[in-house]
Amino acid sequence: MLTGIPQECSALVEFQHGVIARWQAPRVGLRPAAIDGLLRSGRWRQLYRGVYAAYTGRPPRDAQLWAAALRCGPGAALSHHTAAELDGLTDRRQEVIHVTVGRDRRIRNPAGERRHELAPRIVLHRTDRIDAIRHPAKAPPRTRVAETVLDLTQLSLTFDEAFSWLSRGCGRRLVTPQLIRTAVTTRRRVRWRDEILAALPLIADGVHSNLEFRYVSDVERPIAFQSRPGRRGWSRKRHSRGRATSTTCTSRSEWAWNSTAARRIWSKIAGRTFTGITSAPGWASSSCASAGPM
């Protein structure tokens, strides 16, 4: 326990990995004058404006995260890549710390202010739903996993990258597709809304990679569409004994390996570059009946 400060304050500092904010001090019986004295004596030091470390050594990662959240005031939550790091959604640590606050919060952007050299830069985000997206129990405060996944899809440059965040969250059993669907429907603006909602049932069925997703989207679904009752299958013409006849392919294997999408998928699996050839290596497409290994 820290000496020279109230017991309640000492317990709070230890819970927050050695960090406390000036706006928290009156709640735990610590006077502002006492904080100034600890700073002058060198026992404490400032990490961000109004946020202090109760030691002089190098702050660990947990202390840095607590300090960034406290710098942005009550109700702030770690979010995006930082929340993903805490919840095990990613194994990569970013140099900056992402924090989300309510849109009505009046706070100076902490990215441009002076800070300790060991305190990472803060990237500030704003939302109208801070109380809904913040997890009610986890510490340090952070967004719910479903909201974190959805936030990361909105930062993605392509839908393939966005799908990888969706599948990673569900594949690591950190969140369910239903929770992500709920988060999507409660937001007014979502980039790739239709694509995300269409991908969630596939993820629930076990599609957890971009290659699988593209195969299902470009091959299996068109096959199912072509093979529906009352609908003709994939057709092509072939010559038999000098007469031109038409053959209709309705089975999955017959249609798949005579399609451009399937050959592209096969090329990726086999480690080859797709060049628009008429058949995949080891497969024939001269007729529908012979679509298989030769």
Residue pairs with C-beta under 8 A, 6 or more apart in sequence:
1 7
1 10
1 11
1 14
2 9
2 10
2 13
2 14
2 54
4 38
5 13
5 30
5 34
5 38
6 28
6 29
6 30
8 28
8 29
9 20
9 25
9 28
9 29
9 30
12 20
12 24
12 28
13 19
13 20
13 54
15 139
16 63
16 66
16 70
16 140
17 60
17 62
17 63
17 66
18 53
18 54
18 55
18 59
18 63
19 47
19 51
19 52
19 53
19 54
19 59
19 63
19 66
19 67
19 70
20 30
20 51
20 52
20 54
20 70
21 50
21 51
21 52
21 70
21 71
22 32
22 35
22 50
22 51
22 52
23 50
23 73
23 74
24 70
25 31
25 32
25 34
25 35
35 44
35 52
38 44
38 52
38 54
39 45
39 46
39 52
42 56
43 54
43 56
44 52
44 53
44 54
44 55
45 52
45 53
45 56
45 116
46 52
46 53
46 116
47 53
47 59
47 64
47 67
47 71
47 115
47 116
47 118
47 119
48 67
48 68
48 70
48 71
48 110
48 113
48 115
48 116
48 119
48 122
49 71
49 110
49 113
49 114
49 115
50 71
51 67
51 70
51 71
53 59
53 63
53 67
58 118
59 67
59 118
59 119
61 93
62 140
64 97
64 118
64 119
64 120
65 78
65 82
65 86
65 97
65 140
66 140
67 119
68 78
68 82
68 97
68 99
68 110
68 119
68 120
68 122
69 76
69 77
69 78
69 99
69 140
69 141
70 76
71 99
71 110
71 122
72 99
72 101
72 105
72 107
72 110
72 122
72 124
73 101
73 105
73 107
75 101
75 102
75 105
75 130
75 131
75 134
76 99
76 100
76 101
76 105
76 130
76 141
77 83
77 99
77 100
77 101
77 130
77 133
77 134
77 135
77 141
77 142
77 143
78 86
78 97
78 98
78 99
78 100
78 140
78 141
78 142
78 143
79 98
79 99
79 100
79 125
79 133
79 142
79 143
79 147
79 148
79 151
80 98
80 100
80 123
80 125
80 148
80 151
80 152
80 155
81 90
81 92
81 94
81 98
81 152
82 94
82 97
82 98
82 99
82 142
83 89
83 98
83 142
83 143
83 145
83 148
83 151
84 90
84 148
84 149
84 152
85 92
85 93
85 94
86 138
86 140
86 142
87 142
87 145
87 148
87 174
88 172
88 174
89 145
89 148
89 149
89 152
89 165
89 168
89 169
89 172
89 174
90 168
95 120
95 121
96 120
96 121
96 122
96 123
97 120
97 121
97 122
97 123
98 122
98 123
98 125
99 122
99 123
99 124
99 125
100 124
100 125
100 126
100 127
100 130
100 133
100 143
101 107
101 124
101 125
101 126
101 127
101 130
102 126
102 127
102 128
102 130
102 131
103 126
103 127
103 128
103 130
105 126
107 124
109 124
110 122
110 124
111 121
111 122
111 123
111 124
115 121
125 151
127 133
129 186
129 187
132 186
133 143
133 144
133 147
134 141
134 142
134 143
134 144
135 141
135 142
135 143
135 144
142 148
143 151
144 179
144 183
145 169
145 174
145 175
145 179
146 169
146 175
146 179
146 180
146 182
146 183
147 183
148 169
149 165
149 166
149 169
149 175
149 180
149 183
150 180
150 183
150 184
150 187
150 190
150 196
152 162
152 165
153 162
153 165
153 166
153 191
153 192
153 196
154 162
154 190
154 191
156 162
156 165
159 192
159 195
160 210
162 191
162 192
162 195
162 196
163 199
163 210
163 213
164 210
166 177
166 180
166 196
166 199
166 200
166 203
167 203
167 207
167 208
167 209
167 210
167 213
168 208
169 175
169 180
170 176
170 177
170 180
170 203
170 204
170 208
171 208
176 204
177 200
177 201
177 203
177 204
180 196
180 200
181 197
181 200
184 190
184 193
184 196
184 197
190 196
199 207
199 213
202 213
202 216
202 217
207 213
207 216
211 265
211 268
211 269
214 265
215 265
218 261
218 262
218 264
218 265
219 256
219 259
219 261
219 262
219 265
220 252
222 259
222 261
223 252
223 255
223 256
225 231
226 232
226 233
226 234
226 250
226 255
227 233
227 250
227 251
227 252
227 255
232 248
233 248
233 249
233 250
233 255
234 248
234 249
234 250
234 254
234 255
234 258
234 259
234 288
235 246
235 247
235 248
235 249
236 246
236 247
236 249
236 258
236 288
237 244
237 245
237 246
237 247
238 244
238 245
238 247
238 286
238 287
239 245
247 287
247 288
247 289
248 288
249 255
249 258
249 288
249 291
253 291
253 292
254 288
254 289
254 291
255 288
255 291
256 262
256 291
257 263
257 266
257 279
257 280
257 283
257 285
257 291
257 292
258 285
258 288
258 291
260 276
262 280
263 274
263 277
263 279
263 280
264 274
266 280
266 281
266 283
267 273
267 274
267 280
268 274
270 280
270 281
272 281
278 285
279 285
282 293
282 294
283 291
283 292
283 293
283 294
284 290
284 291
284 292
284 294
285 291
